Amino acid sequence: MLGFSLKEEAQVFKLLAKPIQDILEELGLSEPTEPQVKAIPFVLKGKNILLVAPTGSGKTEAVLLPLFSKILERPKRQGISVLYITPLRALNRDMIKRLSYWALKLSLSVQVRHGDTETKIRRKQAIQPPDILVTTPETLQAILPGSRMQKHLSHISCIIIDEVHELATSKRGTQLSVGLERLAELAGRNFQRIGLSATVESPEKTAKFVAGTGRPIKVLGISLPKGYIYTVEYPTPTDVDYDSAQKLRTAPEAAARIRHMLDLVRKHSSTLIFVNSRTNAEMLGHRFSLLTDDIAVHHGSLSREERMRIEDEFKASTLKAIVCTSTMELGVDIGQVDLVIQYLSPRQVGSLIQRVGRSGHRLNLTSKGVIVAAFSEDVLESLAAAQRARKGRLEPLLIHENALDVVAHQTAGILMDKGTIGVDEVLKIFHRAYPFRNLSKANILEVANYLHILREVRLEGEVLKKTRRTRDYYYRNLSMIPDERRYPIVDVLSDRRRTQKAVSAGAWA
């Protein structure tokens, strides 16, 4: 603890700026949580950290409060000081809500930036940047090459990656890791890096992903007495289910599962029903709609307005349950949940823990999860997942290493930043990103030559130059998420724009 005594640790809030202490006192928060005791001194010292702590333990405030303190104590504030990166736009909205109170009290500016941000707000941010910018990995890629935003980002002092486990295992995270090295090039120095997560299988490896190659980082793992109950249930059909199967147009076995889940929903105040695909969500939601009108469907292909309506109605207890996909797995604010149902095997232990953790969202509450299995193999797989979840045995962390589509896109990005650069310099930038620490020069030259043939960049010997097409190529391929074409669909009964059908168009970056 950087030499702090136990007495000093108990008074860790005293390390913060006086205005923050006053607000904490006003809120009646005199005792820091364990994550706050451990993290605040490290953050104040500017150390890189990975904070792994259960949901509801105050880990977000453990890093934000000392960062607020550091911003307040600066004699002159310039540009963007803190970049807060989340995997989902919905998490951005929640974070803005949480930050707004503190920002207003402390006279700090906090804004969000993502694909839905209005043009006038983007212009305002380019002219008058906020102290703290909340964004997504893709939006960071979009703003990095902009001359005005580059000026503001050059003052960056800290980046926070929330739900880092979600990004570390995807190409989105691999791309982000290089984007952060480009940001370091822009700033001309290293900045503080902080990762946040509730569940991580390999903390040391995840920490290296956050910090990059060769930078020190401290792992702060907090194990708090948070209770979890996992059960696996296999409903069998009764006479009632044979009758309702005709109404539901399904098999009696499926009718039994629907009846059982509906019984569980009725016995609880608010329930999340997780499924593994949008197709399953729609099919299950349709069958529930034949029996009740207080269960809705929520997934990534819904329009933003529809998702927000469902979330608000759930918080207001108008809806008893939501059938959802992984969009609800992370910390989107939907109020209190007292039960999570997982329909069919969750397939991944990490997902099961995250999903069940959405119920009993505070440390003093027990998280309850029921897996409703459909057939014998599904039962066995679900039992294995529940058993591993109880022991905290997650799947190994698999990071995409040396992904050449990311190399292609980020090479174009580096040229957007610099105009002309040698291959060896490009390789140095990539090597600082942990997923590309073993990337070879031959790989860079192979990708660069391919882009040269396509006339996206120019390769002259071992020197790369930007062409007229580089910018268009870069912005056409900002995301590592597969391209989708979306079609608005109107519900003829409610006359609402209910969903957007997504059709994969394929993507190559």
N, C-alpha and C positions, 0 to 999 in steps of 0.2 A: 504493500500500500504506500509506496514512495516514502516510507519512514514515518507515517502517521501512527500515533498511538490509538488505543481503543477509545479513549475519551474524545480525541480529536475526530475519529471516524464517526462517532455518534453526533458530532456537531458539524458534519460535512456541509450543511447548508450555509454555515458561517463563512465558507470559502467563496461564496457567490457574491456578486455585486449587491450593494445595499438595496436598490430598488426591487431586486428579485426576492431578497429576504423579506421585505415588507409585504409583497404580494403573497408569498407563502404563508406568512403570519395571518394575513387577511383571510386566506382560504382555510385557515386552521390546520395547515400541514406543518407540523413541528418535527415529526419523526421521519427521516428518510428511509426508503426501502433498501433492501440489501443491494440491488443493482445500482442504486443511486450512491450508496456509500462507497461501493467499489469503483464505479466509473467516473464520478465527478472529478476526483483529483487527477486522474489520468488525462481526461479531456482538457482540463484547465492547463495542464502541462504541455498540451499539444501533441500527445502521444497517439499513435495509430492503435485502434483497438477493434476487436470483434467481441460484441456483447451478446451472449446467448443466455436468455432468461425467459421464463414462462410468460404467456400472455397475461396482462393485468398486473404485472409486477413493477410497472413504472419505468421500464427500460428506455422508452422514447424520451421521457423527461430527464432521465439520467444523463443523456447526451445533449439535449437541447438547452437545458437550463445553464450549464457551464458555457455553452457556445453563445447564448444570449449575453452572459456575463462578459465574455471576452469582447463581443461586439460593442457593448456599452462602454467598456473601459478604453476603447480606442480613441485617441484624441481627434482623429479625422476619419470618417467613414467614406470609402470610395468603392464604387462598383458593387458586384455581388460578392458577399462574404461567405455565404454557406449555400451549397447546392444539395438539396434533399431529393434523392432519386428513389422512386418506388416502381414496382412492376406494372401497376394498374392505374388508369386514370381515376377510377373510383377511389383508390387509396389517396390519390392527390387531393381529391375533394374533401375527404375526411381529415387529412392532415391540415389543410387550410383552416377547417373549422376549429381544430385543436389549437392551432398557432395564433388564430386571430385574437383570442382573448389576451394572450401574452403580448402580442404585437401592439395592440391598442394601449395596454397598460404601460408598456416600456417605450412607446414611440418608435417602434421598429416597423419596417415595411416588409411584408411577406406577400408573395404572389405565386400563382400557379401558372405553368406553361405546358400545354400539350396540344394535340392535334385539333381540339375543339375550341382553343382559345381564339377569341375574336381578333380581327386584324387591328382594330383600334387599340386593343390592349397590348398587342405585340409591339405596335409602334411606340406606345407609351413606355414599355419596358426597355426598348432600344434607346429612348431618350433619357428616361429616369429609371434606372434599374432598382429593384428591391434589394434589401439587405439579404433576404433569404428567398431563394427561388426553388419551388417544389416542381419537379418534372419527372418525365419517364426516360428510359434509356434512348428511345428513338428520337424524342424531342431534343435531347442533348446533342445527338448527331446532327439534327437539323440546324441548331443554332451555332454550333462550333465554328463553321466557316464564315459567318456574318461579321463584317468588319466592326460594326458598332458593338455587337454582343461579345466579340473577341476582346475588345477594350475593357468591357465590364467584367468578363470572366477572368481576365488577367489578374484581378485583385482577389481571386478566390483564396480562402484560408482553410476551408474544410469541405469535404464531401461526405454525405451520409448515404449509405446504400441500405434501404429498408427491405425486409424479407429477402435477405441476401441468398438464402438457400434456394429460392425460386429462380434466381438469375445465374447462380454459379454453375448450374447443371444444364443451362440452355445456351444456344448460340447468341441469344440476345445479350447474355452476360459476357460471352466471349468478345462480342463486338464492343460492349461497354468498356471492357478492360483496356482495349486499345484506345478508345475514346478518351479515357482518363489519362493515358500517357500523352495523347495529343494536347489535352488540357494542361498537363504539366509542362509541355514544351511551350505552350502559349504563355503560361505564368512565369516561365524561366526559373522555376524552383519546385521543390516538393511541397505539397500541402497535406494537411492532416486528413487521414482516411478512417472512417468509422463504419463498421458493418453491424447490422442488427438482425437478430433472428430468434425465434422461439425454439426451433428444432434444427439441429445440424448433426449429421452423422460423423463428420470428420472436421472438427473445429480448426485444427492446425492447417489443414489443406484449404479450408474456406478462408481462413485468415490470410493465407498467401495470395489467394485470389483477390481479396480486398486490397492488400498492400501493394501487390506487384512484386517483381523479382528484386531480391536484395534489400528490401526495406524492412526494418524491424516492426513488429506488431505484437501487441499483447492480447491474448485470449482471456476474456473474463467470462467464465462459465458459472452461472448461478443455478444451483439446484434447490428449489423451494418446495415445501410440502403441498403440492397441488394434487388433488385426488382425481383419478380417472376410473370410470367403470365401463368396461367393454363387454357386451354380450352378443352372442350369435344365435339367431332364432330362425327356425325353419317351419313356417306355418303349413299345416296340411288342410286340405279342403273339408268342409262340413257340408251338411245339406243346404245351408244358407248360401254357401259359395257356389254350389251347383246351380242354384236358382239365379243368383246375381251374375253368373258367368254369361248368361244369354244377354242380359241388359248391357253388360260391359263389352260384349263381343270378344271374349277371350276365354282361355282355358280355366277350368275350376281351380287349378293350382295357382294361376296368376290372380284369380279373384280372391283366393285365400290370402295371398300376400298383400293385396290392396286393402282388404278388410282389416287385416292385422295392423297395417300401418295407420289406417284411419282410426282404429281403436287407440293406438298409442298417441296420435295427435290429439284426440279428444281428452285424454287423461293428462295432457300437459298444456301449459299456457302458450308456448311458442316453440315451434319445431322447424328445424332445417332437415330436408330430405335430400341427401346427396346422391347423385347418379354419375356414371362415368362418361356420358356423352350427351350431346344436345338432343339427339334422336330419342334416347331413353327418357330424357326430361319431358319432351313434348308428348310422347306416348303415355307416360305415366300421368302427366298433368291432364291430358284429355280424359283419361279414365276417372281420375279424381273429380273432374268437372261434371261427370255424369251423376256423381253422388253428393257433391257439396260445392258451395260457391266461395268457401273461405280458404282455399289452397290455390296458390298461383305458381307460375313457372318463371324462373329467372336464369338466363344464360347470356353469353357474350354476343349472340346474334340478335338480341332484342335491341330496339332503339334505346338511346340514352334516356329519353323521356319515360319510356315504359319501365325501364329498370328502376329509375328514381321513384316512380309512382308506386311500384311494388314494395320497394324498400321502405318508403314512408308509411304505406298502409300496414306493413308488418310491424313497424315501430309503434304505430298507433293501435295495435291489436285488432285492427279490422280484419286482417288475415291471421289465421291460426298457424299456417305452415307455408313454406316455400320449397318447391322442388327445384333444386339448383345443381349446377356443375361446379367446376373449380373456381369460377368467378367469385364464389362466396367462401372459398377456402382460406383466403387471406383476410386481413383485418378490416374489411369494409364495415362501417358502423351501421348495424341494423337493430340496435337495442339489445335487450336481454333475450337469451335463448336458453331454454331449460332441457332440451333434448335434441340430439342429432341422430337421425336415422341414415344409415348407409344402405342403399338398395343395391344388392349384389356385392360381390367381393370388391374391396377398395383397390386391390391389385398392388398398392404400395403402402408400406407401413407408415412412411412419412406423411402421406396424404391422410391416412386414417387418424393419426395423432393430431394433425392440423385441423381436420374437420371436426373431430369430437371436441377439440379444444374450443370450438366456437360456442359450445354450451357451457354454462357455469363460468362466464368470462372473467370472474374475479378469483383471486387466490383463495379466498375463504369458501368458495363454492366448489362442488364436485362436478366435473365434466362427465356427462352420461352419453354413451353412444351405443346404439343397437344396430347390428348388421343383420339385414333380412336377406337370407340366402334363398336361391331358387332351385338348386339341384345338388346332388351329392358332392360332386367335385367342387362346387361353389362353397359348400359348407366347409369342406376340408381346408380350402384356401383361406376362407374367412377366419376359421379357427387359428390357423397358423399366423395370420396377420394380427389378430387380437392378442395372441400369446406373445409375439415379438413386440407389440406396442406396449404391453404391460411391463416388459423388461427394458424398454427403450432401445431396442435393437433395430436401427434403421438400415435401409439399403446403403451400400457404398456410394460415396459421392463421386460421380463421373463427370469430369469437366471435358468439354470439347477442346481437344488440343490440335493446334496447327490447322484449323479449318480454313481451307483455301478460298472459299467464297467470302469469308470475312477478310482475309488477306487482300483480296481483290478490291473490295469496297473501301477498306481503310487505307489502302495505298492511294486510291483516288482522293480520299479525305485528306491525307497528308499533303498531297499535291495541291488541294484546295487551300490548305493552310499556308504552304510555303512556295508554291509555284514551280520551283525546280529543286531537286534534291538527289543526292547520290544514293545508289542502292545500299551501300554500307550504312548510311545514316538512317535509311528506312528500317533496315534490319535492327539497328540499335533501339529504335523506338518500339518495335515489335517485341524484342527480347525483354524489355522492361515489364511487359504485360505477362502475367504468370502463365496463361494458356499457350503463349507463344515463346516461352523461354528456350525451347529446343528447335525453333524454326531455323531452317538452313538457308543460306544464301541462294542455293540452287532453287529452293521453293519460291523465293521472291522473284528471281530472274524468270522462272517458268511462268508465273502469274503475270509479271510485267510484260513479258513477250506476248502472251495471249491477249492482254489488253491493248498492246501496241497493234497487233494484227486487226483487232476490232476498231482501232483508231480512237479508243477511249482515253489513252494516254500515249505519250511518245517516249520510246526508249532509245537513247543514243549512247551506245557502248554500255556504261554502267551508270548513266545519268538519266533520271526520269523527269519529264516535263509535262506540264498541264497542256491540254489541247482545248479547242472550243467545245468538245463533247464531254469533257471530264465532269463539268458541273452537272449537266443533265443526267449523266450516268450515276453520279453520286446521289442526287436527290430522288431519282427513280427507284433506287434500291436502299433506301434508308433503313428499312426494317428487315430483320431476320425472320419475322413472322411470315408464313406463306401468304402471297397475295390473295385477296378475295374480291369477288364482285358481289355487291349487295343489292338486293331488290326489295323495295318496301312492300309489305303485305298488310292489307287492311282487313280487320276482323269485321265481317258483315253483320254480326250481331251487335257489337258495341260501337261500330263505326270508328274504332281506334286503329291507329297504325301500330300493329301489335309486334311484328317481328321483322327482321331483315334476313332473308334467306341468303346464306353465304355459300358461294361456289368457288372452290379453290382454282386459281388460275396458274398456280405454280410460281416459283420465284427463284431467281438466281441473282446473287449479289455480285 
